[in-house]
Amino acid sequence: MFERLPHTVASTDGVQLVAYRFRRSADEEPSAPPILFSHATGFHGRVFSPAAAHLDDFSCTTFDYRGYGDSVAPADWPLSWDGFGDDAVAMTRQVVSDHGGTPVVGVGHSMGGAGLVMAALREPRLFAALVLYEPIIFPPEVRTQTGSGNSLADVTRRRRTTFASYEEAIANFASKPPLSSLHPESLAAYVRFGFTEGADGIYIKCQPEFEARTYEMGAWHDTWLALGGLTVPTWVMAGVHIDHSPAALAPRIAERIPGCTFIEWRDLGHFGPLDDPARFAAFIAQVARTVKHH
């Protein structure tokens, strides 16, 4: 399982990132690149526990972005996705340092994919490769469409935040979309590490208003315009194509990144890495071994 690092990692704005390393049951491959997982909006780092469990040959690290999981966002922070990029840079620097300067394979889902791309554009030397599942990188014209509201933000603001027990929360989320598609182990990790115990039940750690604002600000970073300058070997992945969704944008993102490989898994949706963590882990291992031998 992922175990908390004995120290936090300093990012910008006074943020202290909480990070976790997966306890191995086998020896890691000599000289294999370390793997850094980067989570989606609304989740936290340890939701990747089922995928990391299939990567015994590699050192796996994950972390909670500011405002998610156990990493606290400053109360007066004006939410900007550039701050998530700062968190990704800080965390990647730490993992590379912890592994004697060996560059990482950055694995990002949704928002976490965008954060890693921001980091790789700033400090490409830190990365051996990027595996990005439906990264949230919008073309600038999307900004003109945000005035009509954001359905994800609206739903998030109405989300239930307390349950009598972990078991009740798991049963609730498993019974209906969108989280009903998650592998049972992914869903269990989401709940058990995304809620905290109180006197009369469990309470969600990530405040719905913060998550909603994250969705609303998702188009307001300029990463799209910089994709042509990304020099890190990159694999962009997508699930089934749905118009006006991250899956629809993924091939366009791949086209803008020099030498990028596009992978489509049409039997999965936007939560693909959490729906089929074993398959996702096998793909990560394949990429990691590819870049290791280059």
N, C-alpha and C positions, 0 to 999 in steps of 0.2 A: 504494500500500500504506500501511498504518498505520505511522507513524514515531514513535518514542518522543519525548515532549516533553523539552526540555532540563532540566526540573526535575521533582521529585516534588511531590505535593499533600498537605499536612498534613491528616490527619483526627484523630480522638480516639485516646486510648490510645497516643500516640506513633507511630501508624501513618503511614507515608509511601506514598501511593498512586502507582503507576506508571501513566502515562496516555500515550495515543497520538493523534495527529491524522493523518487521511488526506491523503496528498499528492494534490492535485487535478491533473487533466489538462486542466481547463477552468476558466474563471472562474466564481466563485460568483454566484448571483443577488444583486443589490443588495438589501439589507435582508431577505434571506431568514433565517428563524430557524436558528440552528445546531442540529445534531442530536447528541444525546448517547446513545450505546448503553450498555446496562447488562446484563451477562451473567447466565446461569443458573448454578445450583450445578453444580460440576464442570467448568465451562468457564473461559474467560478473555476479556478484551476483544477480542482480535484475531480471535476466531472470526467476528466480523461483517465481516471484510474483504470477502467476496464481495458482501454487501449494500451496503456503502459504495462499492464500485466502480461501482455503478449509480446513485450519487447525486452525480454530478459537479457539479450546480448548487448543492450545499450544503456547508457546512463540517461535517465529521463528526469527532467525538471519541469515544474509548472509553477504558476503564480496567479495571484488574484490582482486584476487591475484595480486601480483606485475606485472606491465606491462599490466594489463587488467582493463577495466572500468576506475575508477578514482584513482586507486593505481599506483603510479609511480615506475618503476624499475630504479635503478641507471644506468646512462649512460655507466659506465664502468663495469657493472656486467656481468661476463662470465656465460651465461645462464646455469643453472644446476637445475634439478628437485629437488634436495635436498633443494634448496631455497624455492620452493613451499611447501615442507614439513615444513620448518621453519615457513612459513606464517600460515599454518594450525595449528601448535602447538600454536603459539602466539594468534591466534583468538580463539581457543578452550579454552585456559586458561582464556581469557577475558570473554567469555560467561559463563563458570563455575563460575568464580568469581562474575559476575553480578547476578547469580542466587543462591547465598548463598552456593556454593560448590556442587550443584547438577550436576552430570555428564550429558553430552549431548547425544542425538541421532544424530550422524554425518551422513549426507546424501550427498553422493558424486556422481557426474556424470563424467565419463571418467577421465580426468586429476584430477578433484576434488576428485574422489574416491581414486586415488593413494596418493594425498596429505594427506587425512584423515588417510589412512593406515599407512603412515610414522609417522604421529602424534601419532596414537594409539600404534604403536610399541615402541615409545619413552616414552609415558606417558599414559599407559592404564587406569589409575585411572580417567582420564578426561572423559571417554566414558562409557555410559550405553549400547550403541549398535552402529553398523555401518550398513547402507544401501548403497550398492555400485552398481551403474548401469554401467556395462561394464568398470570397472576401467582399466586404462592404466598401467598394471604391466606385463612387458614382461619377458620371460625367457632369460637368458644371450645369448643363441645361436642366438637370433634375431639380436644381434649386428653385426654379420658377414654378415647380409643381407642388412645393411644400405648403403653399398658402391654403390649400384645400383641406388641410388636416392630415393627421397620420394615424391610420387605423391601429397600427401596432401600439403606438403610444396611448391611444384611447383605451384599448383593451387592457394594457398594463396598469393604467391608473385605477381600473376597477378590479384588479386581481385580489383574490383572497390572500391574506398575509399571515393568518394564524390558524393553527390546527390543534386538536387535543393531543396528538401524538405524531411521531414520525410515520407510523403505520397508516394513520388516517390520511396524512398528506400524500403518501405514495399511492394509496388507493384512489384518492381524488384525481391526481394528475394522470394516473394510468387509465382512467375511465373515459377520457375525452381528449380531443386534439387541443393544443398542438403536441403536448408532451407524451401522449399515448403511444407515439411511434418509437420512443426511446427504448433501447435494450433495457431489460429490468435492472441490470447492474448499473447502467448509466443513470437511470432514474433514481435508484437508491442513493448513488453518490451525490446527485444533484440535491436531493432532499436532506440527507444526513449532514452534508457539509455546507448547505445553503441556508439552513435554519439554525436557530439557537434556542436552547431550552430556557423557559421562563417558569414562573410560579404556577401557571395554570395551562401550560401547553408549550408549543413551539412557535417561534416568530421568524419571519423571513429576514435575512440579513440585509439584502439589497433593497433599499426603499423604492417602491414603485415609481415615485416621482423622479428619482434619479435615473432609473432605467428608461422611463418614458422620455426624459430629456435627451438621453443618449440616442434613442431612435430619431428624435426630432432634429438632432444636430448631425446625423449620419452623412448628409450630403455636403456639409460645410467644411470640408478639408480638400486641399488641392492635390491630393495624391495622384488622381487620374492624369493630370497634366505632366507629371514627372515619371510616369511608367516607362517611357522610352529610355530613361537613364538608368534603369535597374540592371545591374551587371551580374547579379547572383543567379545561378541556375535555378529555374523556377518551374514548378508544376502547379497549374491551376486546375482545380477539380470542381465539378458541378453535378448535382442530382438532376432529376427530371426537369425539362424545360417548362417554365411557367412564365407567360408574358409579364413584363414589368416586375420581375422578381430578381433576386441576386443570381439565380441560375441563368436567367436570360442575359445578364451582364457578364457572366464569367467568360464566355468565349471572346467577347470584345476586350476584356481585360487581358486575356492571354495574347491576343493579337498585338497589343501595344507593348508587350514585354519582349525584348530581343531574345530569341532562342527558346521561348517558353513552350512547354508541352501542355496541351489541354487534354484532360481526362474527364469523361462523362459517365456517370453511373446512373442510368435512367430508372433503375428500380428503387432509388433512394430519393429523399427530399432534402430540404435545407438542413435538417439535423443529421445528415448522413453519418458523420463521424461518431455520433452518439447512438445512432440506430444500429450500426454494424461495426462495433469497435474492433473486432478481430480482423475483419477485412481491411479496415482503415490502418490498423497496425501493420499488417502484412505489406501494404503499399508503402508505408513510411520506411519499413526495414529495407525494402527493395531500393528506394531512393537513397537511403543512407549508405548502403553498400555500393551503389553506383558511384556516388561522389567520393567515397573513401578510396576507390581504386583509380581515380583520375589523378 
